[in-house]
Amino acid sequence: MKPEELNDLRDKTLEELGEELVRLRKEQFHLRMQRASELLPQTHLLTRTRRDIAQVKTLMQEKSRA
């Protein structure tokens, strides 16, 4: 994620972050299905999506502690 996108995520509430997490999980699922059917030429998108999920989860955990 770009720094600007990460700053935008920091401004969101826990509910909005949860919605973002669901969106990223769906995207990850679709990418995995494309890879399994050998229709995914850009395999780096899987790694990027996995990292984005981790960043959102980290932000959610930080907000829940505060």
Residue frames as a rotation matrix with the C-alpha (Angstrom) as fourth column:
MET 1
0.577 0.817 0.000 0.00
0.817 -0.577 0.000 0.00
0.000 0.000 -1.000 0.00
LYS 2
-0.144 -0.580 0.802 1.15
0.482 -0.748 -0.455 3.50
0.864 0.321 0.387 -0.73
PRO 3
-0.846 -0.255 -0.468 1.73
0.530 -0.314 -0.787 5.83
0.054 -0.914 0.401 2.24
GLU 4
-0.781 0.611 0.130 -1.25
-0.588 -0.789 0.176 7.98
0.210 0.061 0.976 1.22
GLU 5
0.005 0.797 -0.603 -3.54
-0.295 0.578 0.761 4.94
0.955 0.175 0.238 1.20
LEU 6
-0.330 -0.202 -0.922 -2.24
0.721 0.577 -0.384 3.88
0.610 -0.791 -0.044 4.60
ASN 7
-0.997 -0.013 -0.070 -2.96
0.053 -0.794 -0.606 7.35
-0.047 -0.608 0.792 6.02
ASP 8
-0.400 0.913 -0.080 -6.49
-0.719 -0.259 0.645 7.14
0.568 0.316 0.760 4.62
LEU 9
0.040 0.389 -0.920 -6.95
0.226 0.894 0.388 3.79
0.973 -0.223 -0.052 6.36
ARG 10
-0.755 -0.394 -0.525 -5.75
0.583 -0.037 -0.811 5.24
0.300 -0.919 0.258 9.66
ASP 11
-0.880 0.449 0.158 -8.58
-0.471 -0.866 -0.168 7.78
0.061 -0.222 0.973 9.51
LYS 12
-0.206 0.846 -0.492 -11.26
-0.380 0.394 0.837 5.07
0.902 0.360 0.240 9.16
THR 13
0.151 0.372 0.916 -13.30
-0.987 0.104 0.120 3.59
-0.051 -0.922 0.383 12.00
LEU 14
-0.640 -0.365 0.676 -13.14
-0.446 0.893 0.060 -0.04
-0.626 -0.263 -0.734 13.08
GLU 15
0.286 0.834 0.472 -16.32
0.092 0.466 -0.880 -0.80
-0.954 0.295 0.056 11.13
GLU 16
0.792 -0.035 -0.610 -14.92
-0.574 -0.384 -0.723 0.73
-0.209 0.923 -0.324 7.95
LEU 17
-0.303 -0.951 -0.064 -11.69
-0.946 0.292 0.143 -1.21
-0.117 0.104 -0.988 8.42
GLY 18
-0.363 0.259 0.895 -13.73
-0.144 0.934 -0.329 -4.38
-0.921 -0.248 -0.302 8.81
GLU 19
0.751 0.660 -0.019 -15.47
-0.059 0.039 -0.998 -3.67
-0.658 0.750 0.068 5.51
GLU 20
0.419 -0.702 -0.576 -12.09
-0.908 -0.305 -0.289 -3.05
0.028 0.643 -0.765 3.87
LEU 21
-0.531 -0.613 0.584 -10.85
-0.669 0.727 0.154 -6.37
-0.519 -0.309 -0.797 5.26
VAL 22
0.164 0.685 0.710 -13.83
0.109 0.702 -0.703 -8.20
-0.980 0.193 0.041 3.76
ARG 23
0.869 0.146 -0.472 -13.19
-0.404 -0.343 -0.848 -6.53
-0.286 0.928 -0.239 0.40
LEU 24
-0.011 -0.968 -0.249 -9.53
-1.000 0.011 0.003 -7.55
0.000 0.249 -0.968 0.47
ARG 25
-0.442 -0.092 0.892 -10.39
-0.349 0.934 -0.076 -11.14
-0.826 -0.345 -0.445 1.44
LYS 26
0.626 0.719 0.302 -12.79
0.077 0.328 -0.942 -11.38
-0.776 0.613 0.150 -1.52
GLU 27
0.683 -0.452 -0.574 -10.11
-0.730 -0.410 -0.547 -9.98
0.012 0.793 -0.610 -3.82
GLN 28
-0.377 -0.860 0.344 -7.62
-0.866 0.459 0.199 -12.51
-0.329 -0.223 -0.918 -2.46
PHE 29
-0.044 0.453 0.890 -10.08
-0.038 0.890 -0.455 -15.34
-0.998 -0.054 -0.022 -3.08
HIS 30
0.895 0.430 -0.120 -10.67
-0.105 -0.058 -0.993 -14.28
-0.434 0.901 -0.007 -6.67
LEU 31
0.314 -0.865 -0.391 -6.94
-0.946 -0.249 -0.209 -13.98
0.083 0.435 -0.896 -7.31
ARG 32
-0.461 -0.474 0.750 -6.37
-0.601 0.789 0.129 -17.46
-0.653 -0.391 -0.649 -5.86
MET 33
0.382 0.677 0.629 -9.07
0.131 0.634 -0.762 -18.90
-0.915 0.373 0.154 -8.12
GLN 34
0.879 -0.116 -0.462 -7.49
-0.470 -0.372 -0.801 -17.21
-0.078 0.921 -0.381 -11.14
ARG 35
-0.129 -0.991 0.029 -4.09
-0.985 0.131 0.111 -18.61
-0.113 -0.014 -0.993 -10.21
ALA 36
-0.276 0.075 0.958 -5.53
-0.267 0.952 -0.151 -22.10
-0.923 -0.298 -0.243 -9.79
SER 37
0.647 0.568 0.509 -7.09
0.352 0.370 -0.860 -21.96
-0.677 0.735 0.039 -13.25
GLU 38
-0.264 -0.923 0.281 -3.85
0.777 -0.031 0.629 -20.50
-0.571 0.384 0.725 -14.66
LEU 39
0.376 0.459 0.805 -5.50
0.829 -0.555 -0.071 -17.21
0.414 0.694 -0.589 -15.68
LEU 40
0.940 -0.078 -0.332 -3.42
0.149 -0.783 0.604 -14.96
-0.307 -0.617 -0.725 -13.43
PRO 41
0.555 -0.775 0.302 -0.41
0.523 0.043 -0.851 -13.54
0.647 0.631 0.429 -15.29
GLN 42
-0.061 -0.558 0.828 0.53
-0.391 -0.750 -0.534 -11.13
0.918 -0.356 -0.172 -12.48
THR 43
0.262 0.170 -0.950 1.22
0.571 0.767 0.294 -13.38
0.778 -0.619 0.104 -9.52
HIS 44
-0.794 -0.607 -0.036 2.66
0.408 -0.488 -0.772 -10.52
0.451 -0.627 0.635 -7.47
LEU 45
-0.293 0.772 0.564 -0.90
-0.513 -0.625 0.589 -9.32
0.807 -0.117 0.579 -6.87
LEU 46
0.525 0.447 -0.724 -1.42
0.293 0.704 0.647 -12.20
0.799 -0.552 0.238 -4.44
THR 47
-0.274 -0.726 -0.630 1.52
0.908 0.019 -0.417 -11.10
0.315 -0.687 0.654 -2.30
ARG 48
-0.853 -0.026 0.521 0.41
-0.014 -0.997 -0.073 -7.47
0.521 -0.070 0.851 -2.39
THR 49
0.120 0.983 0.136 -3.13
-0.380 -0.081 0.921 -8.38
0.917 -0.162 0.364 -1.33
ARG 50
0.401 -0.034 -0.915 -1.85
0.671 0.692 0.268 -10.58
0.624 -0.722 0.300 1.51
ARG 51
-0.654 -0.715 -0.250 0.28
0.716 -0.477 -0.510 -7.70
0.245 -0.512 0.823 2.80
ASP 52
-0.612 0.524 0.593 -2.63
-0.326 -0.850 0.414 -5.27
0.721 0.060 0.691 2.53
ILE 53
0.459 0.777 -0.431 -4.74
0.066 0.454 0.888 -7.64
0.886 -0.436 0.157 4.63
ALA 54
0.027 -0.544 -0.839 -2.00
0.937 0.305 -0.167 -7.76
0.347 -0.782 0.518 7.25
GLN 55
-0.880 -0.368 0.299 -1.79
0.281 -0.913 -0.296 -3.96
0.382 -0.176 0.907 7.35
VAL 56
-0.150 0.909 0.388 -5.54
-0.434 -0.414 0.800 -3.60
0.888 -0.048 0.457 7.81
LYS 57
0.535 0.321 -0.781 -5.52
0.444 0.680 0.583 -6.21
0.718 -0.659 0.222 10.58
THR 58
-0.430 -0.781 -0.453 -2.67
0.854 -0.189 -0.485 -4.39
0.293 -0.596 0.748 12.30
LEU 59
-0.801 0.187 0.569 -4.54
-0.171 -0.982 0.083 -1.08
0.574 -0.031 0.818 12.15
MET 60
0.272 0.956 -0.109 -7.66
-0.217 0.171 0.961 -2.75
0.938 -0.238 0.254 13.53
GLN 61
0.311 -0.237 -0.920 -5.67
0.810 0.572 0.126 -4.16
0.497 -0.785 0.370 16.42
GLU 62
-0.780 -0.625 0.037 -4.07
0.539 -0.700 -0.468 -0.77
0.319 -0.345 0.883 17.14
LYS 63
-0.507 0.664 0.549 -7.47
-0.422 -0.747 0.513 0.94
0.751 0.028 0.659 17.17
SER 64
0.470 0.724 -0.505 -9.03
0.093 0.528 0.844 -1.69
0.878 -0.443 0.181 19.42
ARG 65
-0.071 -0.580 -0.811 -6.25
0.934 0.248 -0.259 -1.23
0.351 -0.776 0.524 22.00
ALA 66
-0.869 -0.351 0.348 -6.54
0.272 -0.928 -0.256 2.57
0.412 -0.128 0.902 22.04
